[in-house]
Structure formats: structure tokens, C-alpha cells
Amino acid sequence: MTSMTAAGSKLAISAAAPATADAAGYAALAYTSVGQVEQLGPFGATFEVVNFQPLDGPLQKYKGPSNSGALSPSLAHDDADAGQTLLRTAADDKTSKLYSFRVTLPNGTLRYFGGRVFGYPETVGAANSMVMANPSIEISTDVIKVAAV
């Protein structure tokens, strides 16, 4: 396996849902690229730990429900960026609609998932910093991993 930097990674969003919850279903959608992404942050499935302590024996641990996590990208805010506009629209959507997302890694590997945007907070920092946005995207489906072609 070859290590890689994150440079060149991309985030895209679609307002449509896939016909099937697999690589082919997600690949068939039209996506809008989100520009000015500084970082995406961690995401992917983790399992809740379920503990059971019998009176006579050691603590037992089991895998509970999985949670695919959240994506909290850091963006240089841009009112003219179509992808950021769609993220803001998703954040303002009161219907809890599921949006589709695609993360493209530099080697062409893809990650697809459905999620809801729970907020689009902006940060206005010091004079020597950018106006930033940090959308809160809760992943509500499995993350579909597609190897590079």
C-alpha cells in the first residue's frame, strides 16, 4: 500500500439521492464540487461499545450499533462557490432531507455517503486570517468505498 498526502482531495455534494445505496447508484448522480476546502477531517464507521459485567467473571465487551461519524470540513467562505451555496441550502433545509456526498482522494479512490447538513457556521477571525466556514455534516448511511480505477 502506498501512503499519500491529502493534497488534491475533493469534496462534492448532490441534492439527489441514489437509486441504489451502492457505488453504481452514487456514481450515477450529478455532483457539485465544493471549493476552497482546507481540510475534511476524520469520518468513517465506529462501533459503540456494549459492556456486560457478570458478577462472576471479567468485563465483557461487544460491538454495538455503528456510527459512520460526521464530516466537519474547513472552508474559506465563498458566496460565489456553487458547492458552498448547496451546503448552505442543505443547512437551511428544515425537512431533514438526505444529501449525497462524494470525497475523492488524490489517487482517485472515492468515498460516497448520504448525510444531513446540521449547520454552516462562519468564523470571522483576525485581520490576517480568512473568513472560514465549518459545515456540520452528519453521515447517515454507510460510507461506500470505491478503489481507484
Buried (B, 14 or more C-beta within 10 A) or exposed (E): EEEEEEEEBBBBBBBEBBEEBEBEBBBEBEBBBBBBBEEBEEBBEEEEEEEEEEEEEEEEEEEEEEBBBBBBBBBBBBEEBEBBBBBBBBBEEEEEEBBBBBBBBEEEBBBBBBBBBEBBEEEEEEEEEBEBBBBBBBBBBBBBEBEEE
